[in-house]
Amino acid sequence: MVFNEIGKTGLRVSNLSFGASSLGGVFHGIREEEGIRAVHVAIDGGINFIDVSPYYGHLKAETVLGKALKEIPRDKYYLSTKVGRYGKDGVNTWDYSARRAEESVYESMERLNVDYIDLINVHDIEFQAAMDGGLQKVVDETLPALVALREKGVVGHIGITDLQPENLKWVVEHSEPGTVESILNFCHYCLNDTMLADYLAFFEEHGVGVINASPLAMGLLSERGTPDWHPAPKELKEACARAATYCKEKGYPIEKLAVQFSTSLNPRIATTLFSSANPDNVLKNIRFVDEPMDEALVAEVQTIIGDQMRVRWHNS
């Protein structure tokens, strides 16, 4: 495992890290005991960064992760969670107010069985961009609330997350220097889309660390294929399915190639988050990053994806 610092935070994290969304049954149902074991396998395998959110599984992911963390020494991992996006009884909700952000941090710590959050993120800021106050509310209200918690020592560092990298750039540009210490962007540094690379110089100039997420593009780059809710257009799904079939015929699973590709731009991207509640899959992904990548196959896969490379979609 390679370790990189997230920006200037002092957090040196494994280049492959554990995204706990699967613990909430986001992609498909899970068995809780298996999910807890997956967390232990990740830590035992050298992963030291875990990311979660109260939104994942509408509190379930944090609850299951909290049960796993009870049995793991606190100095074995860095923990990241989020504020702003929530859900209850199957209904999604958003609240980027200062009051709700502060409440959410303390609620998350209780579910996670910790008394300190290493990195707190404003979750999927594009949703606030579409509401009253726009992204300026994140700058004027959400982030200052988190800064106050950072000053109290409740949280260590502050980040923002979004599917759309231009929103992340805008908030960094309009915030006081040092407020935003990291960004988390997903599905934009993977086999079918390298848009995040276009923004790396900007984030580096501003001392902001970069976290990549979803090397499988939320299932696009997998033999299983996408879940029904996946927002990608049909043409992109079909192109990625062809690429997955080609890799299978070559005896080189597209999942392996995708994980290797997304972790290959170190240290400019500090870490790449993947999510699985299956302990065997966690171990398999850890092994993938230790093996050399077939660069010729990368070129062949991207040729198959063709004009669907860097095709975008909106969050949902």
C-alpha positions in Angstrom: 0.0 0.0 0.0 1.2 3.5 -0.9 0.5 6.4 1.5 -0.1 10.0 0.5 -0.9 13.2 2.4 -4.3 14.7 1.8 -3.3 18.2 0.8 -1.7 19.9 3.8 -3.7 18.1 6.5 -1.0 15.9 7.8 -3.3 12.9 7.2 -1.2 10.3 5.4 -3.7 7.9 3.9 -3.5 4.6 1.9 -3.9 5.2 -1.8 -6.9 2.8 -1.7 -9.4 3.5 1.0 -12.7 2.2 2.2 -16.0 3.9 1.3 -18.7 2.7 3.6 -21.7 3.5 1.4 -22.2 -0.3 0.8 -22.7 -0.8 4.5 -26.0 1.1 4.0 -27.2 -1.3 1.3 -26.8 1.5 -1.3 -25.9 -0.9 -4.2 -27.7 -4.0 -3.0 -28.8 -5.6 0.3 -26.1 -6.7 2.8 -25.7 -8.9 5.8 -24.6 -6.8 8.7 -22.1 -9.3 10.1 -20.5 -9.5 6.7 -20.2 -5.8 6.4 -18.6 -5.5 9.8 -16.1 -8.1 8.8 -15.4 -6.2 5.5 -14.3 -3.2 7.6 -11.9 -5.4 9.7 -10.5 -6.9 6.5 -9.9 -3.4 5.1 -8.0 -2.2 8.2 -6.0 -5.5 8.5 -5.1 -5.2 4.8 -3.4 -1.8 5.3 -6.3 0.6 4.5 -6.3 3.5 7.0 -9.0 5.9 5.7 -12.7 5.3 5.9 -15.4 7.5 4.5 -19.1 7.4 5.3 -22.2 9.7 5.4 -25.5 9.8 7.4 -27.1 9.8 3.9 -25.9 6.3 3.0 -28.7 3.9 3.7 -30.4 6.7 5.6 -28.2 6.3 8.8 -27.6 2.6 8.3 -24.1 2.8 7.0 -22.9 4.9 9.9 -24.7 2.6 12.3 -23.1 -0.5 10.9 -19.7 1.1 10.6 -20.0 2.3 14.2 -20.4 -1.3 15.3 -17.3 -2.3 13.4 -15.3 0.6 14.8 -16.0 -0.4 18.4 -13.6 -3.3 17.9 -10.8 -1.3 16.2 -8.3 0.9 17.9 -8.9 4.6 17.1 -5.3 5.1 16.0 -5.7 2.5 13.2 -7.7 4.7 10.9 -8.8 8.2 9.8 -12.5 8.7 9.7 -14.4 11.0 7.3 -18.2 11.7 7.3 -20.5 14.4 6.0 -23.2 16.9 6.6 -25.9 18.4 4.3 -27.5 15.4 2.7 -29.8 13.1 4.7 -32.7 10.8 4.4 -35.4 9.2 6.5 -38.1 6.5 5.7 -36.9 6.3 2.1 -37.2 10.1 1.5 -34.1 12.1 0.7 -33.6 15.5 2.4 -31.0 18.3 2.2 -30.2 20.9 4.8 -27.0 22.9 4.6 -27.9 25.3 7.5 -25.2 26.0 10.1 -27.4 24.6 12.9 -28.2 21.3 11.1 -24.5 20.9 10.2 -23.4 21.2 13.8 -26.1 18.8 15.0 -25.3 16.3 12.3 -21.6 16.1 13.4 -22.5 15.2 17.0 -25.2 12.7 15.8 -22.7 11.0 13.5 -20.1 10.7 16.3 -22.7 9.0 18.4 -23.6 6.5 15.7 -19.9 5.9 14.8 -18.9 5.5 18.5 -16.1 8.1 18.2 -15.4 11.4 19.9 -13.5 13.0 17.1 -14.0 13.2 13.3 -10.7 13.5 11.3 -12.4 15.0 8.2 -15.9 16.4 7.9 -17.3 17.1 4.5 -20.2 19.2 3.1 -21.9 16.5 1.1 -22.9 16.8 -2.6 -22.9 20.6 -2.7 -24.6 20.6 -6.2 -27.9 20.1 -4.4 -27.5 23.4 -2.4 -26.5 25.0 -5.7 -30.0 24.4 -6.9 -31.7 25.8 -3.7 -32.1 29.2 -2.2 -28.8 30.8 -1.5 -27.0 28.6 -4.0 -23.4 27.6 -3.3 -22.9 30.9 -1.5 -24.8 29.4 1.4 -22.1 26.7 1.7 -19.5 29.5 1.8 -21.4 31.7 4.2 -23.1 29.3 6.5 -22.2 25.6 6.3 -18.4 26.0 6.2 -18.2 28.5 9.0 -20.2 26.1 11.2 -17.6 23.4 10.5 -14.7 25.9 11.1 -16.2 26.6 14.5 -16.1 22.8 15.3 -12.6 22.6 13.9 -11.5 25.3 16.3 -13.1 23.4 19.2 -11.2 20.3 18.2 -14.4 18.3 17.5 -13.3 17.8 13.9 -9.8 17.9 12.5 -10.2 19.0 8.9 -12.8 20.3 6.5 -13.7 19.2 3.0 -16.4 19.4 0.3 -17.8 16.7 -2.0 -19.6 16.8 -5.3 -20.0 15.0 -8.6 -19.5 18.2 -10.5 -15.8 19.4 -10.1 -16.6 22.9 -11.2 -18.8 23.4 -8.1 -15.9 22.3 -5.9 -13.6 24.8 -7.7 -16.1 27.6 -7.2 -16.5 27.0 -3.4 -12.7 26.9 -3.0 -12.3 30.1 -4.9 -15.0 31.9 -2.9 -13.9 30.7 0.6 -11.3 32.1 2.9 -8.0 30.4 2.3 -7.5 27.4 4.5 -11.2 26.8 5.0 -11.5 24.0 2.5 -8.7 21.5 3.0 -9.8 18.7 0.7 -12.3 17.9 -2.0 -13.9 14.6 -2.8 -15.0 14.0 -6.4 -16.4 10.8 -7.7 -16.7 9.1 -11.1 -14.3 11.6 -12.7 -11.0 9.7 -12.4 -11.8 6.3 -13.7 -11.3 4.3 -17.0 -14.2 6.1 -18.8 -13.7 9.6 -17.4 -10.5 11.5 -16.4 -12.0 15.0 -16.0 -10.8 15.3 -12.5 -7.2 15.5 -13.8 -8.1 18.8 -15.4 -8.6 20.4 -12.0 -5.6 19.0 -10.1 -3.3 22.0 -10.8 -6.0 24.3 -9.4 -6.4 22.4 -6.2 -2.7 22.0 -5.7 -2.2 25.8 -6.1 -4.7 26.3 -3.3 -3.3 23.6 -1.0 -6.4 21.5 -1.3 -6.1 17.7 -1.1 -7.9 15.6 -3.6 -9.8 12.4 -2.9 -11.2 10.3 -5.7 -14.1 8.0 -5.3 -15.9 5.2 -7.2 -13.2 3.6 -9.5 -16.0 1.4 -10.9 -18.1 4.5 -11.8 -20.9 3.3 -9.5 -21.0 0.0 -11.3 -20.5 1.1 -14.9 -17.1 -0.6 -14.9 -18.2 -4.0 -13.6 -19.2 -7.3 -15.0 -22.4 -7.1 -12.9 -23.3 -3.8 -14.5 -25.2 -0.8 -13.1 -28.0 -0.8 -10.6 -31.4 0.4 -11.9 -31.0 3.8 -10.4 -27.7 4.6 -12.1 -28.1 8.0 -13.8 -25.7 7.4 -16.7 -27.2 7.6 -20.2 -28.0 4.4 -22.0 -25.2 4.8 -24.6 -22.5 5.1 -21.9 -23.9 2.0 -20.1 -23.8 0.0 -23.3 -20.2 1.1 -24.1 -19.0 0.1 -20.6 -20.8 -3.2 -20.8 -18.9 -3.9 -24.1 -15.6 -3.0 -22.4 -16.4 -5.3 -19.5 -17.2 -8.2 -21.8 -13.9 -7.6 -23.7 -11.9 -7.6 -20.4 -13.6 -10.9 -19.4 -12.6 -12.5 -22.6 -9.0 -11.4 -22.0 -9.2 -13.0 -18.5 -8.6 -9.6 -16.8 -11.7 -8.5 -14.9 -12.6 -4.9 -15.7 -13.0 -4.3 -11.9 -9.3 -5.0 -11.5 -8.3 -2.7 -14.3 -10.5 0.0 -13.1 -9.2 -0.1 -9.5 -5.6 -0.1 -10.8 -6.2 2.8 -13.1 -7.9 5.0 -10.5 -5.0 4.5 -8.0 -2.3 5.1 -10.5 -2.1 8.9 -10.4 -0.4 9.1 -7.0 0.4 11.3 -5.2 -1.5 14.0 -7.0 -4.7 12.1 -6.0 -4.2 11.2 -2.3 -6.5 8.2 -2.3 -9.3 6.5 -4.2 -12.4 5.2 -2.3 -14.0 2.0 -3.2 -17.0 0.4 -1.5 -17.9 -3.2 -0.8 -19.6 -4.9 2.1 -18.1 -8.2 0.9 -14.8 -9.1 2.8 -13.6 -11.2 -0.1 -14.0 -8.3 -2.5 -12.2 -6.0 -0.1 -9.2 -8.3 0.0 -9.3 -8.7 -3.8 -9.2 -4.9 -4.3 -6.3 -4.5 -1.9 -4.4 -7.2 -4.0 -5.2 -5.4 -7.2 -3.4 -2.3 -6.3 -0.2 -4.3 -5.5 -0.1 -5.8 -9.0 1.2 -4.0 -12.2 -1.5 -2.6 -14.5 -1.9 -3.7 -18.1 -1.5 -0.4 -19.8 -2.2 -1.8 -23.3 -5.5 -3.1 -22.0 -6.3 0.4 -20.7 -5.9 1.8 -24.2 -8.0 -1.0 -25.7 -10.8 -0.5 -23.2 -10.9 3.3 -23.7 -11.0 2.7 -27.5 -14.1 0.5 -27.0 -15.7 3.2 -24.8 -14.9 5.6 -27.7 -17.1 8.7 -27.9 -18.7 7.9 -24.6 -15.4 8.8 -22.8 -16.0 11.7 -20.4 -19.8 11.7 -21.0 -21.4 13.3 -17.9 -24.6 12.9 -16.0 -26.2 14.7 -13.1 -26.4 13.4 -9.5 -29.7 12.0 -8.2 
